[in-house]
Amino acid sequence: EADPDSLLNTVREVIRFRLENPNLQADGDFKVVQANKGSRLFAYRRGNLLLAVNPSKHEETLRAPSLREPAFRIGTDEVWKENTTIGPQSFCIFRI
């Protein structure tokens, strides 16, 4: 429990974030934003949140302009003006 980067503490953070955000509840709306053939990146919108999942071994590009730093992340990302790079095996949640 003392290690802030432990799996236990990561799971606690995920649960806390979900409980604090009504758009992540089971009855929240769901809209696919990006799911392109040949890309492993999957991005979808839940209310005012944009979630991006990259399970691949390579960086993937999320084409969503004007994103700010993620509200929650596991892994890496790099936000640019017109798109965002989601690192390998990463997950990010952006407020939009």
Phi and psi in radians as a Rosetta constraint file:
Dihedral C 1 N 2 CA 2 C 2 CIRCULARHARMONIC -1.278 0.35
Dihedral N 2 CA 2 C 2 N 3 CIRCULARHARMONIC -0.409 0.35
Dihedral C 2 N 3 CA 3 C 3 CIRCULARHARMONIC -1.447 0.35
Dihedral N 3 CA 3 C 3 N 4 CIRCULARHARMONIC 1.971 0.35
Dihedral C 3 N 4 CA 4 C 4 CIRCULARHARMONIC -1.139 0.35
Dihedral N 4 CA 4 C 4 N 5 CIRCULARHARMONIC -0.338 0.35
Dihedral C 4 N 5 CA 5 C 5 CIRCULARHARMONIC -1.704 0.35
Dihedral N 5 CA 5 C 5 N 6 CIRCULARHARMONIC 0.159 0.35
Dihedral C 5 N 6 CA 6 C 6 CIRCULARHARMONIC -1.213 0.35
Dihedral N 6 CA 6 C 6 N 7 CIRCULARHARMONIC 2.794 0.35
Dihedral C 6 N 7 CA 7 C 7 CIRCULARHARMONIC -1.062 0.35
Dihedral N 7 CA 7 C 7 N 8 CIRCULARHARMONIC -0.693 0.35
Dihedral C 7 N 8 CA 8 C 8 CIRCULARHARMONIC -1.023 0.35
Dihedral N 8 CA 8 C 8 N 9 CIRCULARHARMONIC -0.831 0.35
Dihedral C 8 N 9 CA 9 C 9 CIRCULARHARMONIC -1.221 0.35
Dihedral N 9 CA 9 C 9 N 10 CIRCULARHARMONIC -0.552 0.35
Dihedral C 9 N 10 CA 10 C 10 CIRCULARHARMONIC -1.143 0.35
Dihedral N 10 CA 10 C 10 N 11 CIRCULARHARMONIC -0.788 0.35
Dihedral C 10 N 11 CA 11 C 11 CIRCULARHARMONIC -1.083 0.35
Dihedral N 11 CA 11 C 11 N 12 CIRCULARHARMONIC -0.708 0.35
Dihedral C 11 N 12 CA 12 C 12 CIRCULARHARMONIC -1.056 0.35
Dihedral N 12 CA 12 C 12 N 13 CIRCULARHARMONIC -0.732 0.35
Dihedral C 12 N 13 CA 13 C 13 CIRCULARHARMONIC -1.103 0.35
Dihedral N 13 CA 13 C 13 N 14 CIRCULARHARMONIC -0.754 0.35
Dihedral C 13 N 14 CA 14 C 14 CIRCULARHARMONIC -1.065 0.35
Dihedral N 14 CA 14 C 14 N 15 CIRCULARHARMONIC -0.811 0.35
Dihedral C 14 N 15 CA 15 C 15 CIRCULARHARMONIC -1.094 0.35
Dihedral N 15 CA 15 C 15 N 16 CIRCULARHARMONIC -0.787 0.35
Dihedral C 15 N 16 CA 16 C 16 CIRCULARHARMONIC -1.047 0.35
Dihedral N 16 CA 16 C 16 N 17 CIRCULARHARMONIC -0.798 0.35
Dihedral C 16 N 17 CA 17 C 17 CIRCULARHARMONIC -1.068 0.35
Dihedral N 17 CA 17 C 17 N 18 CIRCULARHARMONIC -0.755 0.35
Dihedral C 17 N 18 CA 18 C 18 CIRCULARHARMONIC -1.107 0.35
Dihedral N 18 CA 18 C 18 N 19 CIRCULARHARMONIC -0.756 0.35
Dihedral C 18 N 19 CA 19 C 19 CIRCULARHARMONIC -1.157 0.35
Dihedral N 19 CA 19 C 19 N 20 CIRCULARHARMONIC -0.536 0.35
Dihedral C 19 N 20 CA 20 C 20 CIRCULARHARMONIC -1.428 0.35
Dihedral N 20 CA 20 C 20 N 21 CIRCULARHARMONIC -0.155 0.35
Dihedral C 20 N 21 CA 21 C 21 CIRCULARHARMONIC -2.157 0.35
Dihedral N 21 CA 21 C 21 N 22 CIRCULARHARMONIC 1.766 0.35
Dihedral C 21 N 22 CA 22 C 22 CIRCULARHARMONIC -0.982 0.35
Dihedral N 22 CA 22 C 22 N 23 CIRCULARHARMONIC -0.494 0.35
Dihedral C 22 N 23 CA 23 C 23 CIRCULARHARMONIC -1.162 0.35
Dihedral N 23 CA 23 C 23 N 24 CIRCULARHARMONIC -0.249 0.35
Dihedral C 23 N 24 CA 24 C 24 CIRCULARHARMONIC -1.677 0.35
Dihedral N 24 CA 24 C 24 N 25 CIRCULARHARMONIC 0.053 0.35
Dihedral C 24 N 25 CA 25 C 25 CIRCULARHARMONIC -1.287 0.35
Dihedral N 25 CA 25 C 25 N 26 CIRCULARHARMONIC 2.872 0.35
Dihedral C 25 N 26 CA 26 C 26 CIRCULARHARMONIC -1.010 0.35
Dihedral N 26 CA 26 C 26 N 27 CIRCULARHARMONIC -0.520 0.35
Dihedral C 26 N 27 CA 27 C 27 CIRCULARHARMONIC -1.664 0.35
Dihedral N 27 CA 27 C 27 N 28 CIRCULARHARMONIC 0.177 0.35
Dihedral C 27 N 28 CA 28 C 28 CIRCULARHARMONIC -1.216 0.35
Dihedral N 28 CA 28 C 28 N 29 CIRCULARHARMONIC 2.682 0.35
Dihedral C 28 N 29 CA 29 C 29 CIRCULARHARMONIC -1.210 0.35
Dihedral N 29 CA 29 C 29 N 30 CIRCULARHARMONIC 2.839 0.35
Dihedral C 29 N 30 CA 30 C 30 CIRCULARHARMONIC -2.537 0.35
Dihedral N 30 CA 30 C 30 N 31 CIRCULARHARMONIC 2.174 0.35
Dihedral C 30 N 31 CA 31 C 31 CIRCULARHARMONIC -2.418 0.35
Dihedral N 31 CA 31 C 31 N 32 CIRCULARHARMONIC 2.164 0.35
Dihedral C 31 N 32 CA 32 C 32 CIRCULARHARMONIC -1.218 0.35
Dihedral N 32 CA 32 C 32 N 33 CIRCULARHARMONIC 2.293 0.35
Dihedral C 32 N 33 CA 33 C 33 CIRCULARHARMONIC -1.842 0.35
Dihedral N 33 CA 33 C 33 N 34 CIRCULARHARMONIC -0.699 0.35
Dihedral C 33 N 34 CA 34 C 34 CIRCULARHARMONIC -2.633 0.35
Dihedral N 34 CA 34 C 34 N 35 CIRCULARHARMONIC 2.162 0.35
Dihedral C 34 N 35 CA 35 C 35 CIRCULARHARMONIC -2.723 0.35
Dihedral N 35 CA 35 C 35 N 36 CIRCULARHARMONIC 1.447 0.35
Dihedral C 35 N 36 CA 36 C 36 CIRCULARHARMONIC -1.684 0.35
Dihedral N 36 CA 36 C 36 N 37 CIRCULARHARMONIC 2.482 0.35
Dihedral C 36 N 37 CA 37 C 37 CIRCULARHARMONIC -1.023 0.35
Dihedral N 37 CA 37 C 37 N 38 CIRCULARHARMONIC 2.353 0.35
Dihedral C 37 N 38 CA 38 C 38 CIRCULARHARMONIC 1.528 0.35
Dihedral N 38 CA 38 C 38 N 39 CIRCULARHARMONIC -0.078 0.35
Dihedral C 38 N 39 CA 39 C 39 CIRCULARHARMONIC -2.082 0.35
Dihedral N 39 CA 39 C 39 N 40 CIRCULARHARMONIC 2.470 0.35
Dihedral C 39 N 40 CA 40 C 40 CIRCULARHARMONIC -1.547 0.35
Dihedral N 40 CA 40 C 40 N 41 CIRCULARHARMONIC -0.213 0.35
Dihedral C 40 N 41 CA 41 C 41 CIRCULARHARMONIC -1.176 0.35
Dihedral N 41 CA 41 C 41 N 42 CIRCULARHARMONIC 2.333 0.35
Dihedral C 41 N 42 CA 42 C 42 CIRCULARHARMONIC -2.251 0.35
Dihedral N 42 CA 42 C 42 N 43 CIRCULARHARMONIC 2.139 0.35
Dihedral C 42 N 43 CA 43 C 43 CIRCULARHARMONIC -2.204 0.35
Dihedral N 43 CA 43 C 43 N 44 CIRCULARHARMONIC 2.440 0.35
Dihedral C 43 N 44 CA 44 C 44 CIRCULARHARMONIC -2.563 0.35
Dihedral N 44 CA 44 C 44 N 45 CIRCULARHARMONIC 2.820 0.35
Dihedral C 44 N 45 CA 45 C 45 CIRCULARHARMONIC -1.941 0.35
Dihedral N 45 CA 45 C 45 N 46 CIRCULARHARMONIC 2.382 0.35
Dihedral C 45 N 46 CA 46 C 46 CIRCULARHARMONIC -2.263 0.35
Dihedral N 46 CA 46 C 46 N 47 CIRCULARHARMONIC 1.736 0.35
Dihedral C 46 N 47 CA 47 C 47 CIRCULARHARMONIC 1.065 0.35
Dihedral N 47 CA 47 C 47 N 48 CIRCULARHARMONIC -2.119 0.35
Dihedral C 47 N 48 CA 48 C 48 CIRCULARHARMONIC -1.644 0.35
Dihedral N 48 CA 48 C 48 N 49 CIRCULARHARMONIC 0.325 0.35
Dihedral C 48 N 49 CA 49 C 49 CIRCULARHARMONIC -2.050 0.35
Dihedral N 49 CA 49 C 49 N 50 CIRCULARHARMONIC 2.445 0.35
Dihedral C 49 N 50 CA 50 C 50 CIRCULARHARMONIC -2.008 0.35
Dihedral N 50 CA 50 C 50 N 51 CIRCULARHARMONIC 2.118 0.35
Dihedral C 50 N 51 CA 51 C 51 CIRCULARHARMONIC -1.910 0.35
Dihedral N 51 CA 51 C 51 N 52 CIRCULARHARMONIC 2.341 0.35
Dihedral C 51 N 52 CA 52 C 52 CIRCULARHARMONIC -2.258 0.35
Dihedral N 52 CA 52 C 52 N 53 CIRCULARHARMONIC 2.259 0.35
Dihedral C 52 N 53 CA 53 C 53 CIRCULARHARMONIC -2.136 0.35
Dihedral N 53 CA 53 C 53 N 54 CIRCULARHARMONIC 2.229 0.35
Dihedral C 53 N 54 CA 54 C 54 CIRCULARHARMONIC -2.211 0.35
Dihedral N 54 CA 54 C 54 N 55 CIRCULARHARMONIC 1.669 0.35
Dihedral C 54 N 55 CA 55 C 55 CIRCULARHARMONIC -1.469 0.35
Dihedral N 55 CA 55 C 55 N 56 CIRCULARHARMONIC -0.001 0.35
Dihedral C 55 N 56 CA 56 C 56 CIRCULARHARMONIC -1.362 0.35
Dihedral N 56 CA 56 C 56 N 57 CIRCULARHARMONIC 3.077 0.35
Dihedral C 56 N 57 CA 57 C 57 CIRCULARHARMONIC -1.551 0.35
Dihedral N 57 CA 57 C 57 N 58 CIRCULARHARMONIC -0.001 0.35
Dihedral C 57 N 58 CA 58 C 58 CIRCULARHARMONIC -2.223 0.35
Dihedral N 58 CA 58 C 58 N 59 CIRCULARHARMONIC 2.735 0.35
Dihedral C 58 N 59 CA 59 C 59 CIRCULARHARMONIC -1.075 0.35
Dihedral N 59 CA 59 C 59 N 60 CIRCULARHARMONIC 2.583 0.35
Dihedral C 59 N 60 CA 60 C 60 CIRCULARHARMONIC -2.292 0.35
Dihedral N 60 CA 60 C 60 N 61 CIRCULARHARMONIC 2.657 0.35
Dihedral C 60 N 61 CA 61 C 61 CIRCULARHARMONIC -1.804 0.35
Dihedral N 61 CA 61 C 61 N 62 CIRCULARHARMONIC 2.185 0.35
Dihedral C 61 N 62 CA 62 C 62 CIRCULARHARMONIC -1.679 0.35
Dihedral N 62 CA 62 C 62 N 63 CIRCULARHARMONIC 2.068 0.35
Dihedral C 62 N 63 CA 63 C 63 CIRCULARHARMONIC -1.577 0.35
Dihedral N 63 CA 63 C 63 N 64 CIRCULARHARMONIC 1.530 0.35
Dihedral C 63 N 64 CA 64 C 64 CIRCULARHARMONIC -2.568 0.35
Dihedral N 64 CA 64 C 64 N 65 CIRCULARHARMONIC 1.807 0.35
Dihedral C 64 N 65 CA 65 C 65 CIRCULARHARMONIC -1.230 0.35
Dihedral N 65 CA 65 C 65 N 66 CIRCULARHARMONIC 2.736 0.35
Dihedral C 65 N 66 CA 66 C 66 CIRCULARHARMONIC 1.149 0.35
Dihedral N 66 CA 66 C 66 N 67 CIRCULARHARMONIC 0.515 0.35
Dihedral C 66 N 67 CA 67 C 67 CIRCULARHARMONIC -1.416 0.35
Dihedral N 67 CA 67 C 67 N 68 CIRCULARHARMONIC 2.592 0.35
Dihedral C 67 N 68 CA 68 C 68 CIRCULARHARMONIC -1.787 0.35
Dihedral N 68 CA 68 C 68 N 69 CIRCULARHARMONIC -3.070 0.35
Dihedral C 68 N 69 CA 69 C 69 CIRCULARHARMONIC -0.987 0.35
Dihedral N 69 CA 69 C 69 N 70 CIRCULARHARMONIC 2.546 0.35
Dihedral C 69 N 70 CA 70 C 70 CIRCULARHARMONIC -1.087 0.35
Dihedral N 70 CA 70 C 70 N 71 CIRCULARHARMONIC 2.576 0.35
Dihedral C 70 N 71 CA 71 C 71 CIRCULARHARMONIC -1.350 0.35
Dihedral N 71 CA 71 C 71 N 72 CIRCULARHARMONIC -0.433 0.35
Dihedral C 71 N 72 CA 72 C 72 CIRCULARHARMONIC -2.676 0.35
Dihedral N 72 CA 72 C 72 N 73 CIRCULARHARMONIC 2.483 0.35
Dihedral C 72 N 73 CA 73 C 73 CIRCULARHARMONIC -2.644 0.35
Dihedral N 73 CA 73 C 73 N 74 CIRCULARHARMONIC 2.600 0.35
Dihedral C 73 N 74 CA 74 C 74 CIRCULARHARMONIC -2.240 0.35
Dihedral N 74 CA 74 C 74 N 75 CIRCULARHARMONIC 2.031 0.35
Dihedral C 74 N 75 CA 75 C 75 CIRCULARHARMONIC 1.828 0.35
Dihedral N 75 CA 75 C 75 N 76 CIRCULARHARMONIC -2.528 0.35
Dihedral C 75 N 76 CA 76 C 76 CIRCULARHARMONIC -2.248 0.35
Dihedral N 76 CA 76 C 76 N 77 CIRCULARHARMONIC 2.758 0.35
Dihedral C 76 N 77 CA 77 C 77 CIRCULARHARMONIC -2.748 0.35
Dihedral N 77 CA 77 C 77 N 78 CIRCULARHARMONIC 2.832 0.35
Dihedral C 77 N 78 CA 78 C 78 CIRCULARHARMONIC -2.488 0.35
Dihedral N 78 CA 78 C 78 N 79 CIRCULARHARMONIC 2.001 0.35
Dihedral C 78 N 79 CA 79 C 79 CIRCULARHARMONIC -1.547 0.35
Dihedral N 79 CA 79 C 79 N 80 CIRCULARHARMONIC 2.242 0.35
Dihedral C 79 N 80 CA 80 C 80 CIRCULARHARMONIC -2.064 0.35
Dihedral N 80 CA 80 C 80 N 81 CIRCULARHARMONIC 3.111 0.35
Dihedral C 80 N 81 CA 81 C 81 CIRCULARHARMONIC -1.132 0.35
Dihedral N 81 CA 81 C 81 N 82 CIRCULARHARMONIC -0.808 0.35
Dihedral C 81 N 82 CA 82 C 82 CIRCULARHARMONIC -1.825 0.35
Dihedral N 82 CA 82 C 82 N 83 CIRCULARHARMONIC -0.294 0.35
Dihedral C 82 N 83 CA 83 C 83 CIRCULARHARMONIC -2.724 0.35
Dihedral N 83 CA 83 C 83 N 84 CIRCULARHARMONIC 3.057 0.35
Dihedral C 83 N 84 CA 84 C 84 CIRCULARHARMONIC -2.332 0.35
Dihedral N 84 CA 84 C 84 N 85 CIRCULARHARMONIC 2.363 0.35
Dihedral C 84 N 85 CA 85 C 85 CIRCULARHARMONIC -1.608 0.35
Dihedral N 85 CA 85 C 85 N 86 CIRCULARHARMONIC 2.154 0.35
Dihedral C 85 N 86 CA 86 C 86 CIRCULARHARMONIC -1.789 0.35
Dihedral N 86 CA 86 C 86 N 87 CIRCULARHARMONIC 2.128 0.35
Dihedral C 86 N 87 CA 87 C 87 CIRCULARHARMONIC -1.167 0.35
Dihedral N 87 CA 87 C 87 N 88 CIRCULARHARMONIC 2.924 0.35
Dihedral C 87 N 88 CA 88 C 88 CIRCULARHARMONIC -1.029 0.35
Dihedral N 88 CA 88 C 88 N 89 CIRCULARHARMONIC 2.447 0.35
Dihedral C 88 N 89 CA 89 C 89 CIRCULARHARMONIC 0.841 0.35
Dihedral N 89 CA 89 C 89 N 90 CIRCULARHARMONIC 0.900 0.35
Dihedral C 89 N 90 CA 90 C 90 CIRCULARHARMONIC -2.189 0.35
Dihedral N 90 CA 90 C 90 N 91 CIRCULARHARMONIC 2.802 0.35
Dihedral C 90 N 91 CA 91 C 91 CIRCULARHARMONIC -2.507 0.35
Dihedral N 91 CA 91 C 91 N 92 CIRCULARHARMONIC 2.252 0.35
Dihedral C 91 N 92 CA 92 C 92 CIRCULARHARMONIC -2.346 0.35
Dihedral N 92 CA 92 C 92 N 93 CIRCULARHARMONIC 2.554 0.35
Dihedral C 92 N 93 CA 93 C 93 CIRCULARHARMONIC -2.145 0.35
Dihedral N 93 CA 93 C 93 N 94 CIRCULARHARMONIC 2.161 0.35
Dihedral C 93 N 94 CA 94 C 94 CIRCULARHARMONIC -1.970 0.35
Dihedral N 94 CA 94 C 94 N 95 CIRCULARHARMONIC 2.503 0.35
Dihedral C 94 N 95 CA 95 C 95 CIRCULARHARMONIC -1.529 0.35
Dihedral N 95 CA 95 C 95 N 96 CIRCULARHARMONIC 2.310 0.35
